[in-house]
């Protein structure tokens, strides 16, 4: 296997790839009136050489990181901007691919429901449905209430903005770590259509298409229709029946209308639907405890290889995942004179997730398990933006209502008695016991029918309302010095109910049922059949909880423009992630509610355009987080599993400290490069009561240790080259990314560590000069690097399964453009 240094050598300038820049016009001077509402333009080509000077220059990048259009160079925020067209050209088609282009970003998705984003080492899991993301996720200006709502294909995008650090003033709650804003391409009046097809190994099939233009020749109405399909064979072999699992099978459709009845008024309407039905998700074991090993040995069962890179599993029931989402939104922009703009964004979104999986064995332990989600949200945002000689301002109101329904089901099988109780006997009494030599004795006392078909259902329902008022003013103290002040107040109301019910099985099949009345009369309920079943699988539970809180967030920043293309800034920002309700069964030491997570960040940075061909940005920061929200145990010492890690606690104090450097350059005509590197030290300063996977209690002291999903080093780089070849144009690109090792779970359990890895992607293509057609060949993960894409606790904490990332993949893409 090639070394890190050898691979970097192959990549040549592998620490310099081209972070695709969003093509846009330069921002107006601060004293100019608000720009008129622009009609969407086609993506600009790579900057051409000036015939007189034989020179090229980087295009200006316009973003909406501060809820108004301005140059990225003028925004006093550490941010990365990815051009949507270039993402598609590079084959980065999934949200998990974004991290290959953005330093300090980690995206992990064990399943759609268990997606988690981390920026600068700060993030949160979705294992408990009451916990919300620390990274704010936005699609066309609409907040996504669940991290799983972001798991759509990256299709027909204008750009992706990744903002690092608290963004609580303008982006609101749940942005203690930062924000990821995805902006799709809007309709345009000029007719344009594209069709793209991809075929690759493992029967990868992708089809994407877009058409846009005026509708019925009406100059005030334009439309855009985008659709996609992705299919691929599974990458994990099921030894039980030889079938492949973890495949891809999804499609989506997005329709848009752009209405511009006047130069001062526009409306953008979006409707979309996405559907994914896949044989997902399985996690081959990477490590499991002696307790599980003893249970397997009693049942005389041999597991699939404990090596995720062999990509093999052994499951005898269906593995299935159904994800659907639909949404509608309406955005209106109204210019009130030359200096004021009123914006309204109204949106409604539904999301459904239904998984089916089993116990990751061909035994009949838990033939069916999974947690379904249904999430519905409505949001309204009203903003007034103003631009004067003295200041620029944004004031607004925001409202969000979410309804979350969660349904967990666990159906037990006929082998559960032998696996559970036989394992205990082998582990603690008779190390030679197996089902063959001791099973008849065990089953005489507790027949397999006792647990066979027993079903444990846990339902959770929550309705939450969030209302906020916010304002941000950029004061132009001098021609070069700006002071940014921002403040937001958010209030939350949450009502939730959690209930668990056990049914089925045959409790009276065991001889213990004969003596249960005696134990009950003696006050020994724990020894009755119901008491023992409670200890094995959990008993009846019911709770209703209310939560009500208000919180402030804000920002103070000073920026100085040394020259029109050199900005230095210093900022302090405070963000918060709302507290909430544990949507799970809680015991005596875990409270039904948890406190909000508060982050205070200090940052200094600089952004500069070096001549016409290069741009660089640097940021140094420290963020102090109080009441960091983390997972802990459910506290029920049940045997199936024992214990789970689904409840929430607040960690006293967390500190993030680091530096980020990004650069892009046009090295010559047709030759572009980019590079980014981040060092981040994310430490739990005060965490003496961390979950301990060995004891099942909160007895591990992780004070001074790294947070999970927080690699110290991340780097991304790339190089792109194009040149004429007669009437055609040839092009190629190399992309490189690296991240150091990091823990994937809160408790730092053995087997949950993801070792450092680096990735290299290559592509080579040719197109005609007018870009009517384009054909390219590509290879991802060129050196077939083995690394883990997701880690998941299977039988409770301490037993971990993991999904290996895709091996080397390759294919061909054909694009057609009709104008």
N, C-alpha and C positions, 0 to 999 in steps of 0.2 A: 504494500500500500504506500502511495506517495505521501511524503511528509507535508506538513503545513507549508514549509518554505518552498518545497518543490512546486506545490500547487500555485503558490503565489507567483513563482517564476513563470509558470505556464500562462497565468493570467496577465503577465507582463505588468501593465499598470493596474493590477487587480485591486489596488487600493484607490482607484480613481474611476468608478462608473458614473454614468450620466444620469442624475436624478431628474427625470424627465420634467421639463419645465412647462407649466401651463401657458399656452400662447395667449397673450392678452395685450391690450394697449397700455401705454404708460399712464400712471395715475395723474390726475389733475393737481395743480398747485393748491396748497391749502386755502388760498384766498378765492379760488374759483368757485362758481356755483356748483350745485349738485349736477352730475352728468345726467343727461336725458336717459330714459330707460332704453338700453341698447337692445337691438335685435341680435339673437345669437349668430355668431359667425363660424364659419368652418375653421377647423384647426389650422393654424399657420404652419407652413413648411419650415424645415430647418433653415435658419438665416442664411441668405445668399451673400456672396462676396460683392463688395462695392467695386464696380468696374474701374473706378478711378484710383482707388487705394488698395484694391485686392485684399480688403479687410472684411471681417465678419464681426458680429457682436451678438451677445446673449439677448434674447427677448426679455422684456419686462414681464414679471409675474404678478398678476392681480389676484388678490385673495379677499375673503370676507371674514377673516379671523376676528375682526372687531365689529361685525354686523354691518359693514359698509365696504364698498369696493375701494381698495388702495393697494399700492405696491407692497409686496412681501418685504421688500427692503426697508420700508418705512414703519413696520410693525414691531414694537418693542417686546417681542415674544419669541422664544425658541420654538421653531416650527420647521417641518418638512412639507414640501408641496410636491405631489406626484401627479404628472400629467396622465389623464385617463387613456388617451390614445397610445402612449408609449407603454403603459402597463399591459394593454392588450397585445401590442406588437411583441413584447417580451414574454408573452404567455403566462403572465401573472393573473390568474383568473379567479383566485379565491381570497377571502379576507385574510386567511393565514399566510398568504404570499406577501402581503404588504410589509410584514416585518423584515423581509429580505432587502427592503429599500430604505428603512427608517431606523436610525440608531436609537437605542433605549426603548424599543417597542417589542413586547412579547405577546403573541396571540396563540393561545392553546385551545383546542376544541376536541375534548374527548367524545362529545356528541353535540348536537345543536343546542340542547338545554344546558350542557356543561361547558359552554364557551366562556373564556375569560380573557380579558385584555389587561395588560400591565404596561405602564409607562414609568420609567425611572425606578422600577422595582416596586411600584405601588399598584395594587390591583386587588381583585376579589373574585372568588369563585361563585358559581351559581348553584352550588350543591344544595343550599337552603333557599327556597323560593322567596323568603323574606329579605334576603340580602340583595342589594342593588349594586350596580357597577361603580367602581371608582373612576372609570374612564367614561366620560360622556360620549355617547354615540349618536350621530346625527346623519340623516339622509335628506338632502334637499331642504335643510333647515329644520327638519322635524326630529325631535328627540325620540330615540328608541328606548322604550322602557325596560327591555330585556336584552342581555348581550346576545342571545340566540337570534334576535330579530335581524342582526347584521349578517347572518350567514347566507347571503345570496351571492350569486355569481357577479363578478365585476364586469358589467356589460355596459357599453355605450356611456362611459364616464367622461366628464369634463376634467375633473381633478379630485384628488384626495388631499385634505389638509390634516396634518397631525400636529396638534398644539400640545407642547409639553409644559407641565406645571399647572397649578390650580387655575381654573377658568370660571370661577364662580360668579363673576359680575354679569357677563353677557350670555354665558352658556348655562348658568344656573346650577342647580343641585347636582350632586353626583359627578363632579368634575375635579375631585381632589387631586387626581393624578394628571389629568389633562383631558383632551377631547380629540376625537376622530370624526371629521366631517367629510362625508362623501357627497359630491355634487355631480349629478348626471347632466348630460348634454340636453339643452333645451331645444324646442322646435325652431326652425328657421324658415324664412319665406322662400329662399332659393331651393329648388328641388335637388335632393341628394339622396342616394340610397347606397347601401353597402351590403354585401353578402360574404360571409366568411365560413369556411369549412376546414376542420382539422381532423387528421387521422394519425393515431400513434400506436405504440405498442400497448399490450394489455387491452386491445380493442377500444382504445380511446377514440371517442367520436364527439365532436363538438360542431354545432351549427349555430351561427349568429346572424341576425339580419336587422337592418335599420332602414327606415324610409322617412323622409321629412320633406315638407314643402307647404305651399299655400293650399288651402282647402276650398274647392269650388271657385278658385280664382279670386277669392275675397282677400284683399290686401290687409285686412285687419285680423285675419284668422289663419294661423299656421298649425300644423300638427306634426307629431312624431310618433312612430310606432317602432318598438324594439322587442325582439323576441330571441330566445336562446334555448338550446337543448344540450345537455352534457350526459354522456354515457361512458362507462368504463367497467371492465371486468373487475372482480374483487382481487385483492392482493394478499388475502390470507386464506390458506387452505384448511377446510374442515376435515379432519381425519375421520370423523364419524361417517360421513357420506360422500366425501370427495368434492363437495361443492366449494365454490369460492365465496368469501364473505368480504365485507367492507368495500362494496362496489360503489359506483356513482350512477345515479339515474334521476335527473332533475331537469325541469324546464321552467320558463318564466316568460311573462309578457308585461310590457309597460306601454301605456298609451298616454299621450300628452296633447294638450291644446294650449296655444299661446294666443291670447286675445289682446290686441293693441288698438282700441277704438280711437285713441288720441295719443299725441306725443307725450302727454303727461300721465297716462294711465295704461297699465298692463295687468293682465291676469294670466296666471299659469296654473293649469289644472292637470293633475297626474292621477292615474289609476293604474294599479299594478297587481299582479298575482304571481305567486311562485309556488312550486310543488316539487317535493323531493320524496321519493319512495325507494328506499335502499335497504339492502341486507347489511345493516349497520346497527350496532357497533360492537365489536369484540376486542378484548384486551388480553392477549396471551400473558400468562403469569411471568413475572421476572423474579419474584421472591415470595415465599410464603413461610409461615411460622411452623414450629414443631407441632403445634396443636392441630393445624390443618394436615400436616404430614401424617400424624398418628391416625387421624380420621380416614385418610386415603388408604393407609396400610391396613386398617381394620377391614375396609371394604375390598381389599386386594385390588386396588385400582391404580393404574399407572397413568400419570398425566402426559399431556402433550409436552414437547420439549420446553424447558424453562429458559427460553431464548427467544425474545421477540423478533430477532432478525431472521429466524427460520420461517417466520410468518405462518405458523401452524396453530390450530386450536382443535378442541374436541368437544363438540356440543351436539346434543341430540334433539333439540327443539329449535323452533324458528328464531332467527335473529332478524329483526325488522325495525325500521324507523320510518315513520311518516311525518313529514313536516309540510305545513301549508301556511301561507300568509297572504293576506290581501290588504290593500290600503287605498285610500283616496286622500287627496290634499288639494287645497286651493290657496295660491299665493297672489295677493294683490299689491301692487306698488302704485302709489299716487303721488306725483310731484305737486306740492303746494307752493307754487311760485318757483323761483330758481334755487332756493336754498333749503327747502324742507321736503322731506319724503315720508309718507305714511305707509307702513308695511303691515299687512295682516297675513298670517299663515294659519289656516285651519286644517286639521288632519284627523283622520280616524284610521286605526290599524288593528287588524286581528292576526293572531298567531296561534297555531295549534301544533303540538308536538306529541306524538304517540309512539312510544318505543315498546318493543318486545324483545326480551332476552332471557337467558337462563343462568345457571350457576357456573357456567364455563367448564362443564364436564359432561360426559355421556352418562353419568349417574342421574337418577331421578331424585335430585335434592330439592331444587327450586325450579321446576319446569317452566315457570313463567314469572318474570319480575319486571318491573319498570315503573317509572313515574311520568305520567302524562301531564301536560300543561296546556291550558287555554288562557291566552292573555289578550285583553281588549283594552285599547287606550284611545282617548280623545284629547286633543290638545288645541289650544288657541294662544297665539302670540300676537301682540299688537305693539309696534315700535314706531317711534317718531325720530327720524334722523335729521339733524340740522347742520349746516355748514356756513360759518361766518368768518369774518376776518379775525375775530378774537378767539373763537373756539369751534370745535366740532363736537357734537353731542349725539347720544342715543338714549332715549327714555322709553320704557315699555312696561307692559303688564303681561303676565303669563299664567295660564291655567292648564293643569294636566289631571285627568282622571284615569286611573288604571283599575281593572278588575282582573284578578289572578285566580284561577282555579287549578288546584293540584290534586292529582289522584295517584297514590302509590298502591300497587298491588303486589303481593307475594303469595304465590300458590306453592304449597309444599308437596313433595312427592314421597313415594313409598320407601326410598332409600334414606330418608332423613333420619329415621330412628336409629338405624345402624351406624350411619356416618357420625351422628351427634353423640349418642350415648356409648356406642362401641368405641369411638375415638377417645372418649373420656376414660373408659375402662382400660384401653390399651396404654394410654398416656400415664395413668395414675396407679393402676393396680396390676394388670396382667400385660406386660409388654409383648407377649407372644400371641395375644388374642387376635383372632381374625373372624370374619363372618363365617368361614367354613367351620372352625372349631368352637366358636363361642356364640355365634349368631343364634342357634336354636334356643340357648338358655336365655339370651337377651330378649328374643322375640316372644318367648313364653310369657315374660312379664310385661313387655311393651310391644305388641304386634305392630308390624309396619303400617297396618291400616289406621293406627291411632292418629298419625299425622298426615297420611295420604289424602290429598285434596283439601287440607286445611288452608284457608285463605285469610290473610291479614290485609285489611284495607285501611289506608290512612288518607283522609280527605282534608284539604285545607282550602280556605277561601278568604280572599282579602280584597277589600275595596279601599283605595287610597286616593285622596285629593291633595293636590299641591297648587298653591297660589303664590305668586311672587310679583313684586314691583322692583324695578331696577333702573339705574341711570348711570351713564358714563360720560364724562366730559374731558376732552383733550384741549387744554388751555394753551394757546400759542403765546407764551410769555415774551418771546422775541422771535425774530425770523428763523432762529436756529434751535431755540430751546422750547420744548413742549412739556407740560405737566399733565399727566393722566390721572384722573380721580374717578373711582367707580364704587358703587354700593348697591347691594341687593338684599332684600329681605324675603325670605321664603317661609311659608307656613305649611305644615303637613298634618293631615288627619288620616288615620288608618284604623280600620275595623277588620278583625280577622276571627276566624273560627277554625279549630283543629279538632278532628275526631278520628278515633281508631276503633275498629271493630274486627273481632275474630270470629270465624264461622267455619263449618265443615269439619272434615276429619271424622274420627270415631273415638271420642274420649272415653266412651264406655267399653271399648274393646280391651282396654288394659285391666289387669287384675287389681291395679291400684284403685280403680273405681269402687271396689268392694269395701275398702277401708277408708275411703275419703270421708264418709259421714263421721267416722270416729275421730279422725284428725280435725275435722271442722268443729266437733263438739268440744275438743280439747283446746281449741283456739290455735291450732297449728295449720292455718289456712295455706301456708307455703308448701305443705306436704300433701295437700289434696291434689286431685288431677288438674283442676283449674289453676291452682297455684303453680304446679309444675309446668303447665302449658304456658302460663304467663312468663315463667323464667326462660322457657325455650323460645317462644315466639312473640311475647308481649301480650298484654291484656287490654281491656277496655280503657278508653281515654277520651276525654272531652274537655274543651276549653274555648272560651271566647275572650278576646283581648282587644283593648282599645289603646291607641297611641296618638298623642297630640304634641306637636313641638313647633317652635319657630326658631329661625337661625339667620345670622347675618353673614354675608360674604362680601368681599370687596377687593380693590386694587389701588395701589398708588405707584406711579411710575414717572421717572424723569428721563427724557431722551434728548440728546443733543446731536444735531445734524452738522458735523464738522464741515462737510461738503455736501452737495446734492446727492452724492453716492456713498457717503460714509455716515453711519448712524451708531452712536454709543448710547447705552441705556442702563438704568438701574431700576429695579422694581421690587415691590413687596406685595404679595397677594395672599388672600385668605379664601380657601374653599371649604366646602363641607359636603359630606355625604350623609344623607338622612339616616337617622336611627330607624328602628322599626320593630317588627314583631317576629319572633321565632316561629316560622311556619312548620313546626315539627313538635314531636313529643318532648317535653322538658321535665326534668326532675327537680330535686330540692335546691341544688347548687347552681343550676342554670336558670336564669330569669326568663320569663316569657318575652320580655322586651330587651333591646340593646340600645346603647347610646349612639348619637351621631359621631361620625368620624370627621375630625377637623384638621386641616392642613394649613400651615403658615409657611410661605415660601419666600426666599430672598434670592434675587438673581441679578447678575450683571452680565452684559453682553455687548457685542458689536457686530455690525453687518456692513459689508463694503463691496462695492463693485470696483474691481481692479482693472482700470482701463475699460475697454469694450468687450473683453473676451473672458473675464473671470469674475467670480463672485465667491465670497467666503463669509461664513458666520460662525461666531464663537459665543458660548454661554457657559457661565459658572454659576452654580446654584447650591442652596441648602434648603431643605424642606423639613420642618418638624411636624410630625403627625401625632395627634393625641386621640386616644380611644380608637385606635386602628381596629377594624372589624375583621375577625378571624374565626375559623371553624374550631369547634371543640366537640366532645363526645355527647351522645344523646343520653348518657348516664344509665341507661338500662342495661344491666349485665346479662342480656339475653344471649343464648347460644347461637342464634341465627340472625345476623352475625354478632360478634362480641368484641368490642362495641362498634357502632357506626359513628362516623364523624360528620354530623349534619347540623349540630346546633351552633349558636353564635356566642362569642364573647368579645369583650373589648380589651385590646392590649394597651397597656399604659402609655408607652411612648415609642415612636419610631422615628428614625432620622434618615433622610436621603441626602446625599452629598455627591457632587460629581461635576463633570465637564463634558461639553458636546461641541464638536467641530464638524462643519460641513462645508464643502466647496464644490464648485462646478466650473468648467472652463471649456472654451472652444480652442483647441490646440492648433488647429489649422483648418483650412477649408474642408468641410465634411468630417472632421474629426472632433468628437466631443467626449468629455470625460467628467466623472463625478466621483466624490469620495465623502465618506462620513464615518466618524468614530465617536464613541461615547464611553466614558468611564463613569460607573455609578456604584456608589457604596450605599446600599440600602440595609440598614441595621435596625434590629429590634433592641432598643436600648434598655427596655424594662419589660421582660417577658418571663417571669419566674414560674408562671403557671401554665406553660405550654402543654399541649396534649402529649402523652407518653404512650407510644404504641406498644411498649412492653408491659406496662402496668394497667393500661386502660384508664388511667387517671390523669389529672392535670398536674403532673409532678415533674415534668422536664423543664429545666431552666435554659431557655434559649436567649437570655439577655446577652447582647453583644454579638449575636449570630446574624447571618444574612437572612433577609426575608425570602420567601419562596417566589419562584418565577422572576428572579432578580439577578441575571448574570452581571458580573463586574464589568466585562468588556463586550461591546458589540461594535461591529464595523460593517460597512457596506461600501461597495465600489463598483465601477463599471466603465466601459469604454465602448463607444459606437463610432463606426466609420462608414462612409458612403462615398462613392465616386462614379462618374459616368462611365459606361462601357458601350461606346457607340450610341445607338438610339435608346439604350437601356441604362438603368442605374443599379449597381450592385451595392449591397450593404451587409454589414455584420455587426455583431455585438457580443460582448462578454460581460457577465454580471457575477459579482463575488460577494459573499456575506460570511461573517464569522461571529460566533458568540462563545464566550467562555462558559464553563460548567456552572450549573445552578441546581438548587433543589426545586422539585416540582410540587411539594406538599408542605403544608404549614409546619408539621411536626418533624421534618427532616428524617423521615423513616428510611431505613435501609431498603435499597431498591428503588427509591424515588428520586435518585440523583440523575440528572441529565448531563452527560459529559460534554465537554467542548466539542464543537464541530464547525466545519466550514463547507460552504457550498459554492459550486461554480456552474453557471449556465451559459450555453453558447447558442448562437443563431446565425444563420447565413441565408441571404435572400437576394432576389433580383426582381425589379419592377420596371414598368415602362415609365418614360419621363413624365407623363401626365398622371401617373399612379392610378390608371384605370384597372390594372391588374397587378398582383403582387403574390409571389410564391416564395416560401421560405422553409428551410429545414432547421430543426432546433433539437437541442439536447439539454435536459435539466438534470442536475446532480451528475455532472459529467464523470466524476471519479467514484460514483456509486458509494457515497458516504453513508455509513450506518449511524443513525441517530434516532432518538425518540421524539415523536411528535406530541404524545400525550401520555400521562400517567394517571392511573385510576385505582382507588382503594376498592378491592373486591369483597373479601369476606370480613370486612371491618378493617380498622387501621392496622397496618403491619403486613398485610398481604396485598401486594401491588401487581396489577396488570398494566401493560403498556402497549401502545400502538407504535410500531416503527413507522417513520416517515417513508414516503415513496422512494423506492430505489431509482436507479437511472431510468429515465423515460425519454423517449425520442419520438419525433413525428414530423409531419409536413402540414403546412397551413397555406391555403389559397384564399386570397381576398380579391373581391371584385368591387369596383366603385362605379356608379352610374350617376352622372350629373347632367 
